[in-house]
Amino acid sequence: MLRPRLESLSAETDFARLGATNTEGFGALVATDGSPVGRGAPEITRPSVTFLKSQRVIAFDNSHRMTRYYDMLRNLLRDNAEGQPPYTIAVTSPTAGCGTTVSAFNLALSFARIPDANVLLVDANMRDPALGRLLGLPSPITRLADDEAMTGMLTTLEFGNMRTHFLLPCWGDGRLSAAAALQRFKTQIEHAKQFLKPTMIIFDVAPVLETDETVPLVLEADSIVMVLATGGSKLSDIEVCETLLGARKNIQFVLNKSGKHGL
């Protein structure tokens, strides 16, 4: 189990004075005292680059050989963007194990490298919040009493001079119905939008064929990224997803876990 190791700093901190940190075995976030975050600016953390790369999260590094594939996907999605920001992208898959979480994280980092971008990455998987685990963050379920408090749910991840925001929603204590939990989630997204004014929101969503909450979430997004796994995704599953999602024009299919490209 990954335990949170957070190096919590105020928004005004000069990150140049931070030295390298060894975070092996403790998830992506650096440890210190674990003190509660005050209201105001989101908590700022410096992820462990070594740990993230070991998990195939690489798009913060524009020199990595795999980053260009995420940049190509980013450019396709950016060309489809219409209307006023924030532009929303739902990253999902037909079934589990396709690499949705890693794909969503890398896509968010690719967008974050665009000058003046303000990216919010959201763990929108109610049943299996994998982004939170990847970053070693505890669920805010046990810490938050109401659905409007942003403290404890928002984190700003910094990679040198590049930042992306991360929202780990508070879904409730398990006693809420799926509909109520989904409405609570939407309320938290609205508060985050008002607070951060993001230009781009990327949702890491549960597989389409495994939960009832996925399709309503995905259909509200401006674009959909459907992650397929080489040797894992079946044509019949893809056809069912297309039926459920209807005649959506802005769907990008991504072949993941390909030996040729190594995604």
C-alpha positions in Angstrom: 0.0 0.0 0.0 1.4 3.4 -1.0 1.5 5.8 1.9 1.3 9.5 1.3 4.6 11.4 1.6 3.9 15.1 1.1 6.2 18.0 1.0 3.6 20.8 1.6 4.6 24.3 0.7 2.8 27.6 0.3 2.1 28.9 -3.2 4.8 31.6 -2.7 7.6 29.1 -2.0 10.7 29.4 -4.2 11.0 25.8 -5.5 14.6 26.5 -6.6 15.8 26.0 -3.1 14.4 22.5 -2.9 17.0 19.8 -3.1 16.6 16.3 -4.7 14.5 13.8 -2.6 14.6 10.1 -2.4 11.0 8.8 -2.6 11.5 5.2 -3.7 8.8 2.9 -2.3 6.5 5.7 -1.1 4.5 6.6 -4.1 5.0 9.7 -6.2 4.8 12.3 -3.4 7.6 13.5 -1.2 7.2 13.1 2.6 7.3 15.5 5.5 5.1 16.1 8.4 1.7 15.4 6.9 0.2 18.5 8.5 -3.3 19.6 7.4 -3.6 22.0 4.5 -5.0 25.4 5.2 -7.7 27.0 3.1 -6.6 29.1 0.2 -4.2 28.0 -2.5 -4.1 24.2 -3.2 -1.3 22.2 -1.6 1.8 22.2 -3.8 3.8 19.0 -4.1 6.8 17.9 -6.0 6.3 14.3 -7.4 9.1 11.8 -7.5 10.2 11.7 -11.2 11.9 8.4 -10.7 8.8 6.8 -9.3 6.5 8.2 -11.9 8.8 7.0 -14.7 8.7 3.6 -13.2 4.9 3.7 -13.6 5.2 4.9 -17.3 4.2 8.5 -16.4 6.7 10.4 -18.6 5.0 13.3 -20.5 6.5 15.9 -18.1 9.8 15.2 -19.9 9.6 16.5 -23.5 12.9 14.7 -24.3 11.5 11.2 -23.5 11.0 9.1 -26.6 7.3 8.3 -25.7 6.2 11.8 -24.9 5.8 12.7 -28.6 2.9 10.1 -28.9 1.0 11.8 -26.1 1.8 15.2 -27.7 0.3 13.9 -31.0 -2.9 12.9 -29.2 -2.9 16.2 -27.4 -2.7 18.1 -30.7 -5.6 16.1 -32.2 -7.7 16.9 -29.2 -6.7 20.5 -29.1 -7.7 20.9 -32.8 -11.2 19.6 -31.9 -11.6 22.1 -29.0 -14.5 24.5 -29.5 -16.3 27.0 -27.4 -15.2 28.7 -24.2 -12.8 26.9 -21.7 -12.6 24.8 -19.9 -12.4 22.1 -22.5 -13.2 18.6 -21.0 -11.8 15.3 -22.0 -12.9 11.9 -20.6 -10.3 9.1 -20.7 -11.9 5.7 -20.4 -11.7 2.1 -21.8 -14.0 -0.8 -22.5 -12.7 -2.9 -19.6 -10.2 -2.7 -16.8 -6.5 -3.1 -17.4 -6.1 -1.0 -20.5 -4.0 1.7 -19.0 -6.5 4.5 -18.7 -5.0 6.0 -15.6 -1.5 6.3 -17.0 -2.9 7.6 -20.3 -4.9 10.3 -18.6 -2.0 11.4 -16.4 0.4 11.6 -19.4 -2.2 13.5 -21.5 -2.7 16.0 -18.6 1.1 16.5 -18.4 1.3 16.9 -22.2 -1.3 19.7 -22.1 0.3 21.3 -19.1 3.5 21.8 -21.1 1.6 24.2 -23.4 2.4 27.8 -22.4 -0.4 29.4 -20.3 -2.3 26.2 -20.0 -4.1 25.6 -16.7 -4.9 21.9 -16.5 -7.0 20.1 -13.9 -6.7 16.3 -13.8 -9.6 14.6 -12.0 -9.8 11.0 -10.6 -13.3 10.3 -11.7 -13.3 6.6 -10.9 -15.7 6.3 -8.0 -15.1 2.6 -7.4 -11.4 2.3 -8.0 -9.6 5.7 -7.7 -6.3 4.7 -9.2 -4.8 8.1 -9.7 -4.9 8.8 -5.9 -3.1 5.5 -5.3 -0.5 6.2 -7.9 0.3 9.5 -6.1 0.1 7.9 -2.7 -2.8 10.1 -1.6 -5.3 8.9 1.0 -9.0 9.2 0.1 -10.6 12.4 1.4 -13.6 10.4 2.4 -12.5 10.0 6.0 -11.3 13.6 6.2 -14.1 15.7 4.7 -17.5 16.2 6.2 -19.1 18.2 3.3 -18.9 18.1 -0.4 -18.0 21.8 -0.9 -14.7 21.9 0.9 -11.8 21.9 -1.5 -9.2 21.5 1.3 -7.8 18.0 1.1 -9.1 17.3 -2.4 -7.0 19.6 -4.5 -3.3 19.3 -5.0 -1.0 21.1 -7.3 1.8 18.9 -8.8 4.9 20.7 -9.9 7.6 19.6 -12.3 10.2 22.3 -12.5 8.4 25.3 -14.1 5.4 23.2 -15.1 2.3 22.6 -13.0 -0.9 20.6 -13.2 -3.7 20.5 -10.6 -5.2 17.3 -9.3 -8.6 16.7 -7.8 -9.2 13.6 -5.7 -13.0 13.8 -5.1 -14.8 12.9 -1.9 -17.4 10.4 -3.0 -18.9 9.8 0.4 -18.8 7.0 2.9 -20.3 4.3 0.7 -23.9 4.9 1.9 -24.8 7.3 -0.9 -26.6 6.0 -4.0 -24.7 6.1 -7.3 -26.9 9.0 -8.4 -26.3 10.9 -5.2 -22.5 10.3 -5.4 -22.4 11.4 -9.0 -24.2 14.6 -8.1 -21.8 15.3 -5.3 -18.9 14.7 -7.7 -20.4 17.3 -10.1 -20.7 19.8 -7.3 -17.1 19.4 -6.4 -16.1 19.8 -10.1 -18.0 23.1 -10.2 -16.3 24.4 -7.0 -12.9 23.4 -8.5 -13.7 25.2 -11.7 -14.6 28.3 -9.9 -11.5 28.1 -7.7 -8.9 27.3 -10.3 -10.4 28.6 -13.6 -8.8 25.7 -15.6 -8.5 25.9 -19.4 -8.5 22.1 -19.6 -10.1 19.3 -17.5 -9.1 15.7 -18.0 -11.1 13.0 -16.3 -9.7 9.5 -15.5 -13.0 7.6 -15.8 -13.9 4.0 -14.9 -14.3 1.4 -17.8 -17.5 1.9 -19.8 -18.6 -1.7 -19.4 -17.9 -2.1 -15.6 -19.9 0.7 -13.9 -23.2 2.5 -14.4 -21.7 5.9 -13.7 -19.3 6.0 -16.6 -21.5 6.6 -19.6 -23.3 9.7 -18.0 -19.9 11.2 -17.1 -18.3 10.5 -20.4 -21.2 11.9 -22.5 -20.8 15.2 -20.8 -17.2 15.6 -21.9 -16.3 17.6 -25.0 -14.0 14.8 -26.2 -13.5 11.1 -25.4 -10.3 9.1 -25.4 -11.0 5.4 -25.6 -7.9 3.4 -24.5 -7.6 -0.1 -26.0 -5.1 -2.7 -24.8 -3.2 -4.8 -27.3 -4.3 -8.4 -26.8 -6.8 -7.4 -24.2 -9.6 -5.3 -25.8 -12.2 -7.3 -27.8 -13.9 -6.0 -30.9 -17.3 -7.0 -29.4 -16.6 -4.8 -26.3 -15.6 -1.9 -28.5 -18.8 -2.2 -30.5 -20.9 -2.2 -27.3 -19.1 1.0 -26.1 -19.9 2.6 -29.5 -23.5 1.7 -29.0 -23.7 3.1 -25.5 -21.9 6.3 -26.4 -24.0 6.9 -29.6 -22.9 8.9 -32.6 -20.2 10.9 -30.9 -17.8 12.6 -33.4 -15.0 13.5 -30.9 -13.8 10.0 -30.0 -10.1 9.2 -30.2 -9.2 5.5 -30.0 -5.7 4.9 -28.5 -4.0 1.5 -28.8 -2.1 1.1 -25.6 0.5 -1.5 -24.4 1.8 -1.9 -27.9 5.2 -3.6 -28.1 6.0 -1.4 -31.1 5.5 1.9 -29.4 5.8 0.8 -25.7 2.9 2.9 -24.6 
